[in-house]
Amino acid sequence: MHQLNIFINLTRLNKPIGFMLLFWPCSWGLAYAFSFDQNLTKFLYYLMLFFAGSILMRSAGCIFNDIVDKDFDKRVDRTKNRPIASGKIGIKQSLFYVLILCLIAFLVLLQFNFLTIVLGMSSMFLAFSYPFMKRFTYWPQLFLGITFNWGIIMAWAAINNSINSEIIVLYLAAIFWTLGYDTIYGAQDMSDDEIIGIKSTSIKFKKNLKVFIFLSYLIFIAGIFFIFKNYLGLNIVTFFLFLFLVSIFVQVKQFDIFNEKKCFELFKINNFTGFLLFLSFLTMNYK
C-alpha cells in the first residue's frame, strides 16, 4: 500500500484535473469529427481509447516532469513533498514507471490508423521537452498548449484519416485556452518561481495578468465561434455553449493575483469548461 500511494502521488492519479485537461481536447476533436461521420460505435470506442491514453501519458509526463524539476521542487512549498523531491522514490524506479506507462500508451495508440499513430509518436517530443521550457522562455504555458491540445488533431485524424484547415483552427484556438488556464495556475507560485529562476507567462505579464488571461480566453472563444458558425451552422447560442461562456467569464471576473487558493479553484473550473464544450459539440445542430 505504501508503494501504491507513492505511485498515485507520483502520477497525480489522485488529482484527475491534469489528465482531464489533456482528454477534453481529444473529446472535442472526436465530437467534431462525429458530426461528419456519425458512427456511434466507433466514436464511443475511440473516446475510451483517448481517455485511457490521456491518463497514461499524463501520468508518464508527471513523473518525467518531477525528475527534471526535482531540485526546483525541493525549494517550493507546494511541491517539496512530491515523491522524487522528498526522496521517497529514486530516479531509476521512476524512469522505469515512465517506460512502462509509455509502452502501454503505445499499445493503445496502435489501435488507430497509421496517420494517427504517426501523430501520436510525434507528440512524444512535445511531451518530454515541455519540462525544460520554463528554464529558457517566459512562454512555457504556450508550449504546454501546443502539447496538451495535440489530441484534437489526433482525434480528427483517427476518424477521418486526414488533416484539414478547420481542425487546425480548432487546435490553434485551444492553445489559447491552455495559455489562459495555465497562467492562472502559475500565479500560485510566482513568488517562489521568481526566487529560483523559473519563467512563466504569469511572471512575464504579472502587472497586467488579468488582461492577458482575458485576451487569451477571448481568442479561444473567437476560434470556437468561428468553427461553430462557419462549419457547424450555429444560429443561436445553445444551452451548453452558454454555460461554457459563463465558466470562462467566472474565471476572468474572479481572478485575483494575490489569492493563491482562488487561483487554484479557478484553474479547476476548466474541467467543467472542457466538458461543456464537449457537450456543445455533441448537441449542435449540424449542417
N, C-alpha and C positions, 0 to 999 in steps of 0.2 A: 504493500500500500504506500509505503514511503517513496519508492521509486516511481510508482504511478502518479503520485502527487507532484513529484518533480517534473515528470514528463508533461503533465497537464499544464503546470505553470510555465514550463519551457516553451510549449507550443501555443500558449494562450487559449487553449480549448475552453477554459473557464471564462473567457471574455469573447463571446461569439461575434461581437460587433466587427472585429477585424476581418474574419472570413466572410461575413455577410456583405461588407462593403466591397469585397472582391467578387462576390457572387452576383450582386444586383446588376451590375453592367452586363454580365453574361445573360441574365434573365431578360434584360431589355432587348439585347440582340436577338435572342430566341423568339421573344414575343413579337418583335417587329417582323422577323422572317416568317413567323407563323401566319401573319396577315396575308401573305402571298402564297404560302404552301400550307394549307390547313390540314395537315396530317397530325391529328391529336396524339396518336401513339408515339410517333417519332418525337414530337415536341416534349411530351412528359418524360420520355426516356432520356433525351438529351439534357433536359432540365436536371434530372437526378445525377447525370454524369458530371455536369458542370458544377453542381453543388458539392459533389464528392471531391472533384478536382480543386475547387476553391479552398476547402478545408485542408486538403493535403499540402497544397502549395503555400498557403498562408502559414501553416504550421512549420514547414521547412524554412520559409522566409524568416519567421520569427527567430528560429534557432540560429540561423546564419547571421542575422542582424545582431543578436546578442553576443555571438562570438566576436564579430568585428568591433562591437561597441563596448566590450567588457570593461575596458579601462575608463571609458566615459561614464558608464552606468554606475560604477563604484562611487562616483563623485556627485551623483544626482539623487536627492532624497526619494523621488518617485520610483527610481529604477535600481537602487543599490541592493535591494533584496532579491533581485532576479537570480535564478539558479546558477548561472555561469558567473555573474559578477560576485555573488556571495560565496562561491566555491563549493556549492552543493553538488555540482556535476562538472566533470572535466571536459576539455576541448575534444579529445578523441571520441569519447562516447557521444558527445553532442553531434559531431560530424557524422558518426555512424547513423544516428537518427535522421539526419538530413538526407543521407544517401538512401535509406530505406523508404522514407516518405516520397522522395523523388522517383524512385523505382515504381512504387505503387501508382503514383500520379501518371507515370509514363504508360502503365498498363491501361489506365483509364483513357488516356489520350489515343491509344491505338484503336479504340472503338469508333473513331471518327474517320472521315475521308482524308486523303493524302494532303490536301491543301491545309486542312485544319491541323493535322499533325505537324506540318512544316511551321505553321504559325505558332503552335504551342511550343515547339522546340526553340524557336527564335525568341520567345518570351523569357527563356531561361537567362539569357544575357541581361535583360532588363531587371529581372527579379534579384539576381545576385550581385548586380553592380549598384543597386539603389543605396545600400547602407554606406557606401563610400561618398555619395554625393554631398552630404552635409559637411564634409571636410573641405570641399573645393568650391562650392557655389551657394549663394543665398536662395537658390531655387530647387532644393530637394523635393519640395511639395509638387512642383511641376513634373519632375521626373517620376514621382510616385503616381501622378495622374496618368502619365504615359504608360506606366506599368500596370496599374490596377484596372484600367479600362480596356486593356488589350482583349479581354474576353468578349467585348462587343463584336469585334471583327471576327474572332474565332467562332462565335455562336452563329453569326450570319453565314459564314463560310461552311459551317457544319451542315446547314440545311440547304443552302443554295449552291455550294461548291464554287463560289465566286466572290469577288470583292467589287463593290461599285461606289460611286461618289456619295450616295445618300448615307451609307453605313459609315463612311469616313467622316461625314458631317456630324453624325451622332457620336462617334468616337471623340472627335475634337471638342464637341460641346461637353461631354462627360469629363474630360480632362479638367475643365474649369470647375466642375463640381468638386472633384478631389482637391483641387487647389484651394477652394474655399474651406471645405471642412477640415483639411489637414492644417491649414493656417490657424483655424480656431483651436485645434488640438495642440498645436505647437505653442500657442500662447500660454499654456500651463507652465512651460519650462523655460521661458525666456531668460529669467534671471540666472539660472544655473547654466544655460546654454551659452550666454554671453561670457560668463566667467571661464568656462572650459574651452571656448573657441568653436562651438558648433554653430553652423549657419542655418538660417531658415527664412522663409518669407515673413514669418511672424516678427523676426528681428529687423529685417530689411525695411518693413513698412510699419513699424511699431508706432510711429507718430500719426499715421492715418490708416490704422489697421481695419477699422470698421468700414471705411470707404473701399479698401482693397477687397475685403470679403464681399461687400455688396456688388462691386463691379465683376468679380469672379462669378458670383451666382447669377448676375444679370446676363452675362454672356452664355452661361449654361442654359438658362431659361429661354433665351433668344434662339439658341440652337435647337432646343426641344420643340419650340413652337414652329420653327421653320420646317422641321421634319413632319410634324403633325399636320400643318397647314398644306404643305406642298405635295406630300406623298400619301397621307392618310385621310385627307379630306375633312379636316377639323372645321366645323362651322360654329360650334359653341363650346365653351369650356365645360368639360364633363365633371361629374362629382369628384372622382378620384384625382383628376388633374387640378381641380380647385384645392383639394386638401394638400396636394403636392406643393402648390404655390404657398399655401399657408405655412407649411413646415419650413419653407425657405425664409419666409417673412419673419417668423418667430426667431429664427437663428440670428438674423441681422438685427432685428429690433432689440433683442435681449442681450446681445453680445456685450461683455464687459471685460476689458483687458486686465482689469485689476482683480477679477474674481475667478480664481483657478477652478473652483468647484463648478461654477456656472459654465465655464468654457467646456469642461468635460461633459456636462449634461447636454449642452447644445450640440456638441460633436455627436453624441449618441442618437440625437434626433434623426440623423441621416440614415439610420437603419430603416426608419419609417418613410423617409423621403424616397429611398430606393424602392421600397415595397409599393408605395403609392404610385410611383411612375410605372412600375411593372404592371400594376392593375390598370393604369391609364392606357397602356398599350393594348392590353387584353380586351378592354371594354370599348375601345374606339370603334366608331362606325367606319369600317374600311370601304375604300372605293371598290 
